[in-house]
Structure formats: structure tokens, C-alpha cells
Amino acid sequence: MPDGEIGNLVAVTGGAGFIGSHLVEALLAEGHRVRVIDNFEPYYDGKEANLTAVANHPSLTMDRLDVRETAALEKIFRDVDVVFHLAAQPGVRFSFDHTEKTRSINVDGTRSVLDAAVGAGVRRLIFTSSSSVYGFLEKLPVSEIQRTRPISPYGESKLEGERLCRAYCDSGKIETIAFRLFSVFGPRQRPDMTGTRFLERLTSSSAPLVTGDGLQTRDFTFVSDAVAAFLAAARADGRAVGEAFNIGTGREATVRRFLSLIVDFLGREDSAVEFAESGRGEPGRMRCDARKAALVLDWRAVVGLEEGVRQQVEWWVKERMPGRAGPLPDKDPSPQRT
């Protein structure tokens, strides 16, 4: 297939999840036929609702399946051109208490997806890795050539998934590309993620809970930018094959700043904050160098933190607070907060 074309039929593992559901919507909007593979494992409630807007789309097929079921996957992947592999067991903190489950789904599951894709003759697979593969950073911004030293079982499982992808790619049986995603946020974000946890507590009259002192930084990446990266990778030329790419904005913001924007857009006065001990496996600072993605994939993040938070809060108010009257406050977020 010529460079620049995705193909008519694609598959998205984990397609009912946070990022996966946004990707499925984008693929359908472009006119592709999409097969979603998701086992709806009850790590969090609400996944069934993520694809409500496209549930009856004539080009969408849903398969409730565990990605470790290789033979069944191979049948599903027949005639598929590109597999977007987003299915995983998420959660850095979760992984410390559920190491075997995390490894089984993220490593064995990835091997199963690769075997099924090769058996079905899939042309390209795009693997969802994580900034967690870096661990504590030696310098910022972190580039893909920096040493990977994961500090959690989750990070280790993602790095091993990357290595599997590279090995299969090197064998010549399939093209693979890996994405190291940085702190993706936006509408439909998982309940265990920072933005949703803040919104849950702020809209239920509870003080938001901040782990650590809140001065730790993250490279907050809006979900539509992550989706655009997946689409770019599916169309990329041979320079991208076998490579890993940072997918982030190249800017860092403190967790306190992220929280202050949510408070502003909810129209709340300064909220009391509760603090808890930092979780295991969480670095103090994070900011990526995304120049490789810009050069090879022609991709750059375009949604700023303020606009992204506004969209997430707007979605939350619409979906979770339908009785609230009126739009969000029309004001600039407070610039003085850190």
C-alpha cells in the first residue's frame, strides 16, 4: 500500500477505552471500516458508554474479546490493514499490587496481538507505550535516545512490549511503531486519572486530593493530539517503521496548575486541597522532546493546556452535571497560580 494511506479496514484493540474511543470516532469520520476489540474488563466503570455516539455506525464492528486469545484475534484481523494496539492493563500504582496481571495483559497480550497480526497478514501495528518507560529522568526534556529505566511494573511491561514489537518488526513479518504517550487527558478520561479524580471530588463537595506536594510536573497532552499522532503513524513512510516516538507537547506544568485550571473553569473559588503521600513509581518532573515525531511523522501537539482543560470540564459538566444551568465561566484562567 502506498505511503500516506491507512487502508479501508483497521482494528483498534482497547477501542472502548479513553483514548481508543476517540481514535475509533476519528477513523470512522475519515471513512474507514473499524473493528473494535475490547474485553470490557471491569478495571473501571463506564467503558460501555464511551462509544455511544457511534454505536450504530454501519462501518463499526465490536468484538468482546481478550487480546490473549490469539486464534480468535487472527480471524478478526483477516483483511485488516492496520492494527492500533491500545488494549492494556493501565495504572502505575495498580501494577505494584497486581504485577502478574499487568504483565500478562501488557506483555503476553501484546505478543498475542503480534502473532495474530502476523498470521493474518496485517501490514502495520502501532503499539501504545508510555512515558513510564523512562522512570526518573536524568535531564529534561527527555528524548527517545535517553536511557529507559522504568520504576514500576507497569513501565517495565510497556518497555517489554516495545521490545517485542521491535523484534517482530526486525523479522520482516510486520511493520511496527511504538508511541510513548505523555499524560493524556480530556473528555472520557479514566476515573483513576488525575483530571477525573479532581473533577469527581470538586463536583461532589469534597476537597481534591493531590499526591505529593503538587509541584511535580507533567507533560499534559490533549487526547485529540494523541489521536492525530496515531493517524499520522498509520500513514507514515518507512522512516517511522521500527521506531519509538515521544508523543507530548514539550511543555511541563505542575499538577497544582492543572488543578487550578479545573477550579477556574468550574467557576469555583479557591478550593481547599488535601495532600497525600506520593505514589510509588511516579517521577518528580516530566517533559518530553517531541522533535522526532515532528520530523518523521509531521506531527505536533496543537491543543494548549488551558483549552484542553476547558474541553474536559465542559464535557464533565454536560455528561455528569446535566442539571447545571449555563455555560462555563467566560474568563481567563488565573495566571498567578502555580
N, C-alpha and C positions, 0 to 999 in steps of 0.2 A: 504494500500500500504506500502511495507517495507520502513524503513528509508533509505535515500540515493537515492531514486528515485523521480523524479519530476512528471512523468506521461506523457502520449502521447499528450494530448490536454491541452493547457494552454490559458489563456486570459490575455491581457495587456490593462488596461484602460489607456488612455493617451498615447497610443503606438506610436503616430506620433510625440510626443514631443521630447525634447532634450535627456533626459535620456531614456525615453521609447523606442525611435527608436533604440538606441544602444542595449537595452535589447532584443528587438524583433530580431535583427540581430544575437545576441548570441544564443538565443533559437532556431532559425532556423538552425544555424550552428551545433547545437547539435542534430538535427534531430526531434525536436518537431513540432507538428502542433500548429499554433498560430492564435488566433483570436484577432485582434486589435479593440478596441472600442475607438473612438475619435470623438468629435463633430466639430473639426477644428474651434473652436471659435476664432474669429479674434483678440485675445489679441496680437498676433504678426504674421507678415507675414513669409511665407517660410516653414510652417509645412508640406505642401504637398510634398515638396522636400526631407524631412528627410528620407523617406522610398523608395526613388527612386531605390536604389541598390537591393532591394528585392521585389519591387512592383509586379513582375510577378512570384514570387516563388510559386510553386504548393501547399506548405503547409501553405500559408498565406491567411487569410480571413480578409477583412476590413469591419467594420460596423460603419457607420457615425451615431452616437447616443449620446445623452446627458445622462450622468450617473444617472440623476434623474428620468429616465424613467424605473421604476422598472420592470414592466411586460415584456417589450421588452428585458431588460437585462437578466431576468430569462430564457427566451427562448434561448438566446445566450449562457448562461452558462451551458446548459444541456450537460452532458458528460465531462465538464471541470474539471480537477483535481486541478489546482492551479490558483488563480487569483492574478495577480500583479496589485495592485491599485495605479497607478501613476497619474490619472486624477485629476486635481485640478485647482483652480484659484491661480496662483502664484503672488508674489510681495508684499513685506513688505510695501513699500511706497504706492503702489496701494491700499492696503487694508484700509488705513486710509480714503480715499475718496470714497471707494466702499465697505463699511463694509458689507452691506446686501448681495451683490453679492458674496463676498468672503465667507461669512458664508453659504449661500445657496448651493454653489457648493462644498465647502470643508466639511461641516457638513452634510447637507441634502443629498448631493451626496454620501457621504461615507455610510450613513445609507441605502440609496437605494441600493448601491452595496452589502452591507452586507445582506440585506433582499433578494435580488435576488440570491446571492450565497447560502444562506441557503436554499432557496426554490428549487434551482436546485441541491442541494446535493454536492456542492463543498467541497473538503476536507480541503483546506488551503487558506488563504488570507494573502498577505503581503502588509502592508499599508505603504505608503510613508509619513513620518512625516518630521520634520525639527529641526535643532538646535535652531530655533527661539522659541521653547517652553521654553527654559531656561531663556531668557531675559538677564538682566545684571548679569554677573557671580560673585559669591561670592569668588570663588577660581578657579585656573587652575591647571591641566586640569579638565574639568567638566566630572563627571561620571553620570551614569543613576540614581544613588541614590540621586543626588543633587536636591534641590527643584526646581520645574518648576514654573516660574513666567513670562509668556510671556508679552512683552511690545508693542505688535502690534495686531490688529485684525487678521492678518494672523497667527501669533503664537498661538493666542487663538483658532483659528479654527482648527489648526493642533493638539493641545492638546486635544480638544474635540473629534476629530476623533480618537485619540489614546484611549480615554476612551470608546468610542463606541465599538471599536474593542475588548477591554478587556472584556467589558460586554457581548458581543456576544460569545466570547471565553469561559467565565466563565459559560455560559448557557449550554455548551457542544454541541452546534449545529455546530460549525465550529472552526478550529484552526486558530489563527491569530498571526502575528508577526509584530511589528512596527519598522521602521527604522527612526532614527533621522539623516538625512543627513547633512553634513557639507560642505558648499561652493563647490559644484561640478562644475567642469569646463572641457573644452575640445572641440573637434570639434562639430559643430552644436549647440553650446550654444545659449540660447535665446538672442535676441537683447537687452533686458533690464539688462542683467547681466554684471558684471564688465569687464571680458575679452573681450567680444564682443564690449562693449562700447569703450574701449580703442582702439581696432583694427579698428573700424569704423572711429574714429577721426584721428588716426595716419596714416591711408592709404587714407585719404581724405584731407590731408594738414591742419588739424585742431589740435589744442593742446588738448591732452587728459584731460578730466575733472575728477578731484579727489574730492570726497566729504570728508569733514573734512580735517585734515592735512596729511592724507595718512599714518599715523603711527599706525592706528588701525590695528589689526591683524586678520587673518582668518586662519582656518584650511582648506587649499585648497586641495580638494580631486578629483583625476582624474576620469573621467567618467567610464573608464574600470574597475577601482577598485570598484566603486559603483555597476556596473553590476555584478561583481563577487560576491559581497555581496548578491544581490538578488538571484542569483543561489544557493549560499550556504544556504540561508534561506529556499528555496524551498525544499532542500534535508535534512535539519537539523532534528535531532531527537527530542523527546518530551521535552527535556530541554529548547528548544527555544520557545515553544508554550506559548502564552500569555505574552511574554516579549517584552520590547523595547530595542533597541540597538543603540548606537552611531556608526555612520559609517563615519570615518575620519582617518587622518594619525597620529594624536597625535603630530603633529608639527605645529607651528604657523609661519606665515610670514606676514610682513607688506604689505599693499596694494601698497606702493611705490616699494617694492621689486618685487612684481608681475608685476607691470608696467615696471620696469627696464628690466626684462627678455624679455618682449614683444618687447621693443625697441631694445634690443640687437639682438634678433633673426630676426627682420626685417632688421637688418643692418643699423639702423638709428644712427645718432649721438645723443647725449643727446637732448631730446625734451623739448620744453617749456611745462609747465603744468599750467592748470587753476584749481583753487580751488573753491569749493562751500561749502555752509553750510552743515553740516552733516544731513542726513535724519533722520526722526523720526523712532524709533523702531530699531536702529542699535547699537549693543553693541560695546564697545571700543576694547575689546580683545576677542578672541575665540580660544580655543584649546581643543580637546576632549580627553578623556580617552577611548580608544577603546579596552581595555583588555577583556571586557565581550564578545565582538564579536569574539576575538581571541580564547577565552576559549570555548565558546559554539558553535560557527559557524565554528571554524577553519579558520577564515578569517583575513587577514591583508592587508593593503594597500601596494602596491609594486612599484607604479609609483611615482618617485620624482617630486618635483615642476618644476625643470628645464626641465626634459624630457617631462612632461605634457604640459608645455607652448610651447616647441618646436613643439609638435604634433599639438597643437591648431593653432599655427601660420602657420605651413606647410599646414594644411587644408585650412586655410583662404586664403593664397596666391594662392593655387591651384584652389579653388572654386570662390573666389571673385576678384582675380587679375590674370586671366589666361594669360594676355599679358606680365607678368613679366618674364624675362629670368633668368634661372639658379636656383640652389638650394639656401637654406638659407645659410647665412654665417657659415663657419665651424670654430667656435671659441667658447671658453668657455665663459659663461656669466660673466659679470663684477662682481667680488666678493665683491667690496668695497661698493656697493650701498646698502642702507637700504630700 
